[in-house]
Amino acid sequence: MRPARALIDLAALRHNYRLARELGGARALAVVKADAYGHGALRCAQALEGEADGFAVACLEEALELREAGIRAPILLLEGFFEADELALIERHGLWCAVHASWQLEAIERTPLAQPLTFWLKLDSGMHRVGFAPADYRVAHARLAASGKAAKIVAMSHFARADELGCPRVAEQLAQFAAATGGLAAEFSLRNSPALLGWPQLFRRGQDGEWLRPGIMLYGATPFEQHQEQAARLRPVMTLESKIISVRELSAGEPVGYGARFVSPRPTRVGVVALGYADGYPRHAPDGTPVAVDGRPARLIGRVSMDMLTVDLTDLPLAGLGSRVELWGAEVPAGAVAAAAGTIAYQLFCNVRRVARSWRD
Ligand SMILES: *Cc1c(COP(=O)(O)O)cnc(C)c1O
């Protein structure tokens, strides 16, 4: 069997969830959209059930996968519905529903419901993507309340730059939120992973009505580019690994792989790893991107192919055919690979495919 695989450590997931709740001092919806950032939404939700206050997903389809598999906890649709007829299923499955646009509000007003639902009314506090503008928020809130369709309205917004430690926009968005929603809703939700980890000074701990929305931190990756004390307490959940399936001894001046991007500056031992961009490893990862071979630091050389990539074994004489190669995990932080490849760990995780996934409790 092809040795490329992703191992998912569910104990680490639970550790990270507990850390999120402890740091934020509030209830937390575990964000498991996009198949739990590539970690398997159902397996992750099952691992957190009985512990998590609820889950958040991007859309109805993702919520139904969890409901149909027996997940009973609250599930929030972060973008609400895309078409009005989804409201019937939202009601039937008891889902919580974000409302971020006036067309959604109008659809709620005209759709008959047997029972009122929990809505999360979104404010655009500065990200300028979705949500009601501050000037329109109170009217939207009043309309939703008057519609008779809302059992509860939670005020929510989303930070655009909380991953930039020290960025003044975070406090500005928070002030905008406080001004626009003040006095309206007893329950509110603002904090994603970077806000939760990096901005404790802006939030009072143990605010009764707060809901946290941790995503990437549950999977053990830091949202920050630099070292951050709380993020350093996270445990990586996914290990992406494979094996060396071929070894080449090259003299100096020989090319490796497509386009001869890498040319050996010295006699070089090249290890060929059974994992490539079709498995989700970034094709644009440059020479020098970190990997670990049998637990030792090594580096990528040459262009990543669809099914294989190549690493430098010259300084690892004991490594060879069959050696274990970690692409990311406990030995190689996903954030380090992401930084080298000019992307973020979020995208690396979401892209993982084809490899055998297994889950350990
Ligand atoms: C994805 C998402 C989150 C989680 O963000 P992380 O940065 O992964 O913690 C929280 N809130 C909303 C609205 C989201 O879309």
The ligand as an SDF file (V2000), in Angstrom:
LIG
                    3D

 15 15  0  0  0  0  0  0  0  0999 V2000
  -13.7590   29.9950    9.8580 C   0  0  0  0  0  0  0  0  0  0  0  0
  -14.3880   30.9310   10.8100 C   0  0  0  0  0  0  0  0  0  0  0  0
  -13.9640   30.9720   12.1560 C   0  0  0  0  0  0  0  0  0  0  0  0
  -12.7640   30.2170   12.6650 C   0  0  0  0  0  0  0  0  0  0  0  0
  -11.6100   30.9540   12.3480 O   0  0  0  0  0  0  0  0  0  0  0  0
  -10.1520   30.4940   12.7940 P   0  0  0  0  0  0  0  0  0  0  0  0
   -9.2680   31.6020   12.3700 O   0  0  0  0  0  0  0  0  0  0  0  0
   -9.8630   29.2250   12.0790 O   0  0  0  0  0  0  0  0  0  0  0  0
  -10.2100   30.2980   14.2690 O   0  0  0  0  0  0  0  0  0  0  0  0
  -14.6830   31.7790   13.0210 C   0  0  0  0  0  0  0  0  0  0  0  0
  -15.7310   32.5230   12.5900 N   0  0  0  0  0  0  0  0  0  0  0  0
  -16.1320   32.5320   11.3110 C   0  0  0  0  0  0  0  0  0  0  0  0
  -17.2770   33.3850   10.8970 C   0  0  0  0  0  0  0  0  0  0  0  0
  -15.4750   31.7470   10.3760 C   0  0  0  0  0  0  0  0  0  0  0  0
  -15.8670   31.7710    9.1000 O   0  0  0  0  0  0  0  0  0  0  0  0
  1  2  1  0
  2  3  1  0
  2 14  2  0
  3  4  1  0
  3 10  2  0
  4  5  1  0
  5  6  1  0
  6  7  2  0
  6  8  1  0
  6  9  1  0
 10 11  1  0
 11 12  2  0
 12 13  1  0
 12 14  1  0
 14 15  1  0
M  END
$$$$
